[in-house]
């Protein structure tokens, strides 16, 4: 029997993002391979749970709106497959994209910590959950320790700001765009109140990881934002915990996460 399909190939098969010939080959393999078939069945079960917790049509609409905005902002055409491409494929020891649970349920046992307030009523929040402990909101004032299996979700209240972007920097100075993966920053979701960036993120590896969320009046190139992050990392003596705010216009919030 041939080698097992990768988890990413099975995820792409599950969501319909594989080209027809590759999809046929992968599905035939999964039907004959007990291990790959179990992974594919697990993805379907996880999706059912996800749809029960957050109406899938709402999540799907958000992804499609983000796609449309990014397609207009980029000179290169953006396909749905490119948007959904797992961020786990980028630089080593950064994160794994998780599609199974939104980390947004109201948990009465969660620690009631408010999100970070910015000027003009804007705010940003990094919520941690998915592990054995209750959900909590990460503090911007001190490093936040992650427990094994925990994931994060980024939220924002834009107020007058029109665009949003996020990236992370690990202890080696590796910069990874989170939202979006490339092109210009995303137009904020319409409507008042808090919005959540799609999907949750599980960071891998060990050590500190800095997460930056930026709200701006005008779109910002993710290349320019990444360059600003690398410049800040170098100026901090390559210590990710001592980085200054990025030298870009707009309101930004930064969190330090300590990976287990």
Order of alpha helices (4+ residues) and beta strands (2+ residues): alpha-alpha-alpha-alpha-alpha-beta-beta-beta-beta-beta-beta-beta-beta-beta-beta-beta-beta-alpha-beta
